[in-house]
Structures are given as C-alpha cells and as structure tokens.
Amino acid sequence: MTPEKKVKDKVVAILKAYEAYYFYPVTSGYGASGVPDIVGCYKEKFFAIECKANKNTPTALQERNMQKIRESGGVAIVVNEDNIKDVEVMLDELEGD
C-alpha cells in the first residue's frame, strides 16, 4: 500500500464516522485534471480533500482548483500523515455553520 493510499484510507474512515457523502472523482477520459482526491458534501456544504504523503505538496493545477472551490463557497484542504485531524476539524466546522 502506498503512503498516499494510507492517508486516503484514514480520511475515508473519518468521513464514514461522520456519515459524510464523498467520492473519488475520475480524472481520465471526460474528467478534469487537478481535481482533489476526495470530494463530498456534509451538512449541506461542499468539501474537497487533497491527500498527500510525506512532505509532498499540491501541484499548481491542484492549488488552482482548490482556490476555485473556495471562491465558490466550498471548503478545500490538503492533508497528510501529520495533519489528518484537520479532516475532523473541517467537518466539525461545517457542522457548526
């Protein structure tokens, strides 16, 4: 299992615990490149999560897409092994809005 897959699995476990709707967007064929790894909705709020392993950072295209999500009223975060708790923080904040 790749380090990034481990991060994704931890994120999904949190999303399931919160009963959030989520999916992995397909980026080949008709899909768009640079879309975050996981997108979903929780308490009527759209969110996107880019999962990275180690000290990897989002590409410029991924950053642009996350900025567009934020400008449209959604929430977009980047998580890795060190800040996986940010997913819970995000969901708690969405619940409180």
N, CA and C of each residue as an Amber inpcrd file, in Angstrom:
protein
   291
   0.8500000  -1.1750000   0.0000000   0.0000000   0.0000000   0.0000000
   0.8960000   1.2380000   0.0000000   0.5850000   2.1860000  -0.8720000
   1.3920000   3.4020000  -0.9650000   1.1320000   4.3000000   0.2430000
   2.0880000   5.1760000   0.5670000   1.8780000   6.1070000   1.6790000
   0.6470000   7.0020000   1.4690000   0.4150000   7.4370000   0.2180000
  -0.7640000   8.2740000  -0.0490000  -2.0550000   7.4880000   0.1560000
  -2.0540000   6.2160000  -0.2090000  -3.2440000   5.3770000  -0.0070000
  -3.5490000   5.2510000   1.4810000  -2.5250000   5.1840000   2.3010000
  -2.7400000   5.1220000   3.7450000  -3.4280000   6.3880000   4.2550000
  -3.0180000   7.5380000   3.7210000  -3.6510000   8.8020000   4.0940000
  -5.1100000   8.7990000   3.6450000  -5.3490000   8.3920000   2.4070000
  -6.7230000   8.3440000   1.8970000  -7.5930000   7.4280000   2.7460000
  -7.0770000   6.2930000   3.1340000  -7.8500000   5.3590000   3.9590000
  -8.2200000   5.9790000   5.3100000  -7.3000000   6.7220000   5.9090000
  -7.5970000   7.3840000   7.1750000  -8.6540000   8.4690000   6.9960000
  -8.5570000   9.2180000   5.8970000  -9.5500000  10.2510000   5.6060000
 -10.9200000   9.6190000   5.4300000 -10.9970000   8.5660000   4.6560000
 -12.2750000   7.8840000   4.4100000 -12.8650000   7.3460000   5.7140000
 -12.0380000   6.8300000   6.6000000 -12.5390000   6.3280000   7.8840000
 -13.2090000   7.4590000   8.6730000 -12.6130000   8.6350000   8.6490000
 -13.2060000   9.7790000   9.3410000 -14.5150000  10.1890000   8.6660000
 -14.5080000  10.2630000   7.3320000 -15.7270000  10.6500000   6.6120000
 -16.8640000   9.6760000   6.8940000 -16.5490000   8.3940000   6.9390000
 -17.5690000   7.3870000   7.2460000 -18.0890000   7.5610000   8.6690000
 -17.2020000   7.8400000   9.6070000 -17.6220000   8.0250000  11.0010000
 -18.5810000   9.2050000  11.1390000 -18.3850000  10.2300000  10.3180000
 -19.2620000  11.4020000  10.3310000 -20.4830000  11.2210000   9.4210000
 -20.5200000  10.1200000   8.7050000 -21.5850000   9.8350000   7.7420000
 -21.6840000  10.9150000   6.6650000 -20.5280000  11.3880000   6.2220000
 -20.4550000  12.3780000   5.1500000 -20.5440000  11.6800000   3.8000000
 -21.1610000  12.3450000   2.8380000 -21.1780000  11.8420000   1.4650000
 -19.8550000  12.2330000   0.8190000 -19.2230000  11.2840000   0.1250000
 -17.9490000  11.5600000  -0.5370000 -17.7510000  10.5990000  -1.7040000
 -16.8430000  10.9560000  -2.5890000 -16.4320000  10.0490000  -3.6640000
 -15.0740000  10.4720000  -4.1890000 -14.4660000   9.5500000  -4.9330000
 -13.1980000   9.8120000  -5.6120000 -13.5200000  10.1890000  -7.0570000
 -13.2790000  11.4240000  -7.4820000 -13.5770000  11.7920000  -8.8660000
 -12.6390000  11.1050000  -9.8610000 -13.1820000  10.7490000 -11.0020000
 -12.3900000  10.1350000 -12.0700000 -11.7660000  11.2610000 -12.8820000
 -10.4490000  11.2010000 -13.0830000  -9.7800000  12.2910000 -13.7900000
  -9.3240000  11.9030000 -15.1930000  -9.6900000  10.7280000 -15.6530000
  -9.3230000  10.3340000 -17.0130000 -10.5600000  10.4190000 -17.9010000
 -10.3520000  10.3890000 -19.1810000 -11.4870000  10.4540000 -20.0960000
 -12.1420000  11.8180000 -20.0460000 -13.3820000  11.8680000 -19.5580000
 -14.1130000  13.1320000 -19.5060000 -13.8540000  13.9270000 -18.2320000
 -13.1580000  13.3630000 -17.2800000 -12.8840000  14.0620000 -16.0320000
 -11.8330000  15.1450000 -16.2120000 -11.7880000  16.0670000 -15.2570000
 -10.8340000  17.1690000 -15.3060000  -9.5880000  16.8220000 -14.4880000
  -8.4500000  17.2810000 -14.9340000  -7.2060000  17.0750000 -14.2010000
  -7.1140000  18.0740000 -13.0520000  -6.3790000  17.7070000 -12.0260000
  -6.1430000  18.6110000 -10.9140000  -7.2560000  18.6650000  -9.8920000
  -8.2680000  17.8310000 -10.0460000  -9.3690000  17.7850000  -9.0790000
  -8.8570000  17.1070000  -7.8110000  -9.2400000  17.6030000  -6.6310000
  -8.7920000  16.9630000  -5.4010000  -9.1680000  15.4870000  -5.3480000
  -8.4390000  14.7210000  -4.5310000  -8.6130000  13.2720000  -4.4540000
 -10.0030000  12.8460000  -4.0050000 -10.5570000  13.5630000  -3.0470000
 -11.8580000  13.2040000  -2.4790000 -12.7190000  14.4550000  -2.4590000
 -13.9390000  14.3560000  -2.9580000 -14.8940000  15.4620000  -2.8750000
 -16.1690000  14.9440000  -2.2410000 -16.8970000  15.8360000  -1.6190000
 -18.1240000  15.3900000  -0.9810000 -18.9400000  16.5350000  -0.4280000
 -19.9340000  16.1560000   0.3710000 -20.8460000  17.1150000   0.9560000
 -21.1490000  16.6790000   2.3890000 -21.1840000  17.6660000   3.2830000
 -21.5110000  17.3870000   4.6760000 -22.2900000  18.5710000   5.2280000
 -23.4500000  18.2920000   5.7680000 -24.3170000  19.3340000   6.3390000
 -24.5510000  20.4550000   5.3280000 -24.8510000  20.0550000   4.1050000
 -25.1750000  20.9680000   3.0030000 -23.9860000  21.7930000   2.5230000
 -22.7850000  21.3970000   2.8950000 -21.5820000  22.1320000   2.4940000
 -20.6790000  21.2350000   1.6500000 -20.1620000  21.7920000   0.5550000
 -19.2640000  21.0760000  -0.3480000 -17.8450000  21.1330000   0.2010000
 -17.1550000  20.0040000   0.1450000 -15.7560000  19.9810000   0.5610000
 -14.9170000  19.1740000  -0.4300000 -13.6210000  19.4570000  -0.4190000
 -12.6600000  18.7370000  -1.2520000 -11.3980000  18.5220000  -0.4290000
 -10.8310000  17.3290000  -0.5650000  -9.6360000  16.9860000   0.2070000
  -8.5710000  16.4450000  -0.7400000  -7.4310000  17.0770000  -0.7290000
  -6.2720000  16.5980000  -1.4740000  -5.3810000  15.8620000  -0.4890000
  -5.1100000  14.5970000  -0.7550000  -4.2960000  13.7650000   0.1370000
  -2.8670000  13.6900000  -0.3890000  -1.9340000  13.9190000   0.4830000
  -0.5140000  13.8440000   0.1320000   0.2070000  12.9840000   1.1530000
   1.3010000  12.4110000   0.7430000   2.1280000  11.6150000   1.6400000
   3.4470000  12.3330000   1.8650000   3.9950000  12.1080000   3.0420000
   5.2820000  12.6890000   3.3960000   5.2050000  14.2030000   3.3110000
   6.1490000  14.8150000   2.6850000   6.1780000  16.2790000   2.5800000
   5.7320000  16.7510000   1.1940000   5.0570000  15.8950000   0.4260000
   4.5820000  16.2760000  -0.8980000   3.5710000  17.4090000  -0.7880000
   3.5360000  18.2370000  -1.8050000   2.6210000  19.3710000  -1.8320000
   1.7880000  19.3270000  -3.1120000   0.6390000  20.0130000  -3.1140000
  -0.1990000  20.0240000  -4.3140000   0.5080000  20.6870000  -5.4950000
   0.1420000  20.2450000  -6.6860000   0.6540000  20.8680000  -7.8970000
  -0.0160000  22.2300000  -8.0730000   0.5100000  23.0190000  -8.9790000
  -0.0960000  24.3250000  -9.2630000  -1.5410000  24.1630000  -9.7300000
  -1.8020000  23.1630000 -10.5610000  -3.1660000  22.9240000 -11.0420000
  -4.0860000  22.5210000  -9.8910000  -3.6080000  21.6820000  -8.9950000
  -4.4110000  21.3020000  -7.8290000  -4.6960000  22.5110000  -6.9520000
  -3.6960000  23.3540000  -6.7470000  -3.8900000  24.5820000  -5.9540000
  -4.9360000  25.4870000  -6.6080000  -4.8720000  25.6340000  -7.9390000
  -5.8540000  26.4670000  -8.6550000  -7.2590000  25.9300000  -8.4610000
  -7.4160000  24.6130000  -8.5960000  -8.7430000  24.0140000  -8.4300000
  -9.2600000  24.1940000  -7.0110000  -8.4030000  24.0220000  -6.0230000
  -8.8420000  24.2150000  -4.6440000  -9.2200000  25.6710000  -4.3860000
  -8.4980000  26.5950000  -4.9950000  -8.8330000  28.0120000  -4.8420000
 -10.1970000  28.3080000  -5.4780000 -10.4820000  27.7150000  -6.6230000
 -11.7930000  27.9030000  -7.2660000 -12.9120000  27.3570000  -6.3820000
 -12.6520000  26.2350000  -5.7330000 -13.6450000  25.6560000  -4.8130000
 -13.9070000  26.6360000  -3.6750000 -12.8570000  27.1830000  -3.0990000
 -13.0130000  28.1420000  -2.0020000 -13.7540000  29.3910000  -2.4570000
 -13.4150000  29.8920000  -3.6290000 -14.0790000  31.0860000  -4.1590000
 -15.5590000  30.8420000  -4.4310000 -15.9200000  29.5870000  -4.6480000
 -17.3140000  29.2300000  -4.9120000 -18.0820000  28.9010000  -3.6300000
 -17.4440000  29.0430000  -2.4830000 -18.1160000  28.8130000  -1.2200000
 -17.8680000  27.4550000  -0.6040000 -17.0630000  26.6130000  -1.2550000
 -16.7360000  25.3050000  -0.7110000 -15.5020000  25.3620000   0.1790000
 -15.1820000  24.2410000   0.7650000 -14.0030000  24.1130000   1.6130000
 -13.0450000  23.1460000   0.9360000 -11.7810000  23.5120000   0.8740000
 -10.7620000  22.6400000   0.2760000  -9.5460000  22.6260000   1.1850000
  -9.1060000  21.4090000   1.5390000  -7.9450000  21.2720000   2.4120000
  -6.9730000  20.2450000   1.8410000  -5.7390000  20.3340000   2.3100000
  -4.6980000  19.3630000   1.9700000  -4.3250000  18.6490000   3.2600000
  -4.3230000  17.3170000   3.2210000  -3.9480000  16.5630000   4.4160000
  -2.8390000  15.5730000   4.0940000  -2.0460000  15.2940000   5.1280000
  -1.0150000  14.2620000   5.0570000  -1.0070000  13.5270000   6.3880000
  -0.0030000  12.7260000   6.6200000   0.0550000  11.9370000   7.8510000
   0.0920000  12.8110000   9.1020000   0.6510000  14.0070000   8.9800000
   0.8600000  14.8680000  10.1380000  -0.3670000  15.6880000  10.5350000
  -1.2720000  15.9470000   9.5990000  -2.4100000  16.8110000   9.9170000
  -3.7600000  16.1480000   9.6020000  -3.8320000  14.8470000   9.7150000
  -5.0530000  14.1030000   9.4000000  -6.2280000  14.5820000  10.2580000
  -5.9530000  15.0920000  11.4370000  -7.0130000  15.6100000  12.3180000
  -7.7190000  16.8130000  11.7070000  -7.1030000  17.4670000  10.7190000
  -7.7450000  18.6040000  10.0590000  -9.0500000  18.2030000   9.3790000
  -9.1840000  16.9370000   9.0300000 -10.4450000  16.4690000   8.4250000
 -11.5610000  16.5680000   9.4540000 -11.3150000  16.1220000  10.6700000
 -12.3160000  16.2300000  11.7300000 -12.6170000  17.6860000  12.0500000
 -11.5890000  18.5170000  12.0980000 -11.7810000  19.9450000  12.3610000
 -12.6720000  20.5480000  11.2780000 -12.3920000  20.2300000  10.0120000
 -13.1920000  20.7460000   8.9010000 -14.6470000  20.3280000   9.0480000
 -14.8750000  19.0450000   9.3160000 -16.2460000  18.5480000   9.4310000
 -16.9630000  19.1590000  10.6280000 -16.2640000  19.3100000  11.7310000
 -16.8700000  19.9660000  12.9000000 -17.2530000  21.4010000  12.5850000
 -16.4020000  22.1180000  11.8520000 -16.7110000  23.4780000  11.4670000
 -17.8920000  23.5380000  10.5070000 -17.9550000  22.6030000   9.5680000
 -19.0990000  22.5660000   8.6500000 -20.3830000  22.2730000   9.4040000
 -20.2970000  21.4400000  10.4100000 -21.4790000  21.1080000  11.2100000
 -21.9750000  22.3240000  11.9840000 -21.0400000  23.1590000  12.4070000
 -21.4020000  24.3340000  13.1940000 -21.9120000  25.5000000  12.3730000
 -21.6470000  25.5070000  11.0820000 -22.0840000  26.6250000  10.2240000
 -23.5880000  26.6640000  10.0720000
